[in-house]
Amino acid sequence: MASEVPKKVGIIGGGQLAWMMGQAASTLGIKLVIQTPQVDDPAIALTHPLSTIDPVPVLAPVNDGAATAQLAHRCQLITFENEFVNLIQLQQLEQSGVCFRPSLNALNPLLDKYKQRSFLDKIGLPVPRFCPLHPYHWSLIRKSRTSAELREITTAHGDFPFSLTFPLVLKTRCHGYDGQGTFIISDLSTLQTLGLQFQNTPLLVEEFVPFVQELAIIAARDLDGHIKVYPLVETQQVNQVCHRVIAPAVVDQSILQQCHRIAHTILHQLEYVGIMGIELFLTSQGNVLINEIAPRTHNSGHFTLDACKTSQFEQHLRAISGLPLGSIDLTCDAAVMINLLGYEQNNDQYEVQRQAIAQLPGAFVWWYGKSQSRPGRKLGHVTVKLTTPNSLIRQTALETAMEVENLWRTH
């Protein structure tokens, strides 16, 4: 365990996740220094009486290693708001003594989705069947004239671990988020068209999982290897973008045990320090498959800000700073988090809608201060604490979410 809590922590990334971490830092006596490209990014542009974000950021792209070297001179350790970093440049800094948490060794197998899938498969955790797509794979796909022919070719070809049948999932291996870079493909022509569109981009193809529920779990591991796992949640996605999170997820105990085993295994195998978000699929047979891992605070954990004794943001700072992990208990029967997603091109701050939502019993509105709205963009979120018996959690959460969403789209 670290003998002294750092006074200053560097954050690579200046979006809403860094902003919310700034508010958590105040309770721990830690100051944050941000590396981000724009002065209007949320962590810099938004002020808050409880925030301890240094008003002088390192203004540079998050993958600028030279800028991260400047950041390192102003803090005792560095952590991450996002995963769009240049590991090679950061490794040079690490060799010179810069402390990163989570470590770069822990991040290395996670930033490329193919490497992530391969790591999880190697340590025996359940994932959808997958395959990287190389140029010779695309030559087989392009010469297929029908879906049946594609299935026959990929069944016979030794480099495909599974036959390509529709629907299937195509992903860019790096830099995808909020549905960007993920495509559910239903026919051959669409696959061939996307292959031309992304011909210079490393891609991964996966079997489509006909899940019955999407789940997520937020877990933290500290410097001594202690782990705490937040309540399992159900997430509801539209076009691969999270719309709602229900906490806790209403699942059998066996499902909960599978999810906890997955979280503990990943964190221990990587000797990970900090918060991690793990997205999961639940199948009709009661099996849990890993969808994706986010090595940072995560949208599915935003409910912890208002509905848990310790938020995911404070927990992350505790873990990386050598402090004991905080309680992960809910402070209510249940909660539902609703993302306030852009649905139009606009510069409006939607104050009328936000005020109306804030009047709902148990509602907490978080607004990220972004200057522009566009369809699908995360502009803020709302958490509503619920008082309800276990048997009604899901029904009550969905009814509450619909009420919030109706107010959000009311002009």
Secondary structure, 3 states (H helix, E strand, C coil): CCCCCCCEEEEECCCHHHHHHHHHHHHHCCEEEEEECCCCCHHHHCCCCCCCECCCCEECCCCCHHHHHHHHCCCCEEEECCCCCCHHHHHHHHHCCCCECCCHHHHCCCCCHHHHHHHHHHCCCCCCCEEEECHHHHHHHHHCCCHHHHHHHHHHCCCCCCCCCCCEEEEECCCCCCCCCEEEECCHHHHHHHHHHCCCCCEEEEECCCCCEEEEEEEEECCCCCEEECCCEEEEEECCEEEEEEECCCCCHHHHHHHHHHHHHHHHHHCCCEEEEEEEEECCCCCEEEEEEECCCCHHHCCHHHHECCCHHHHHHHHHHCCCCCCCCECCCEEEEEEEECCCCECCCCHHHHHHHHCCCCEEEEECCCCCECCCCEEEEEEEEECCCHHHHHHHHHHHHHHHHHHHCCC
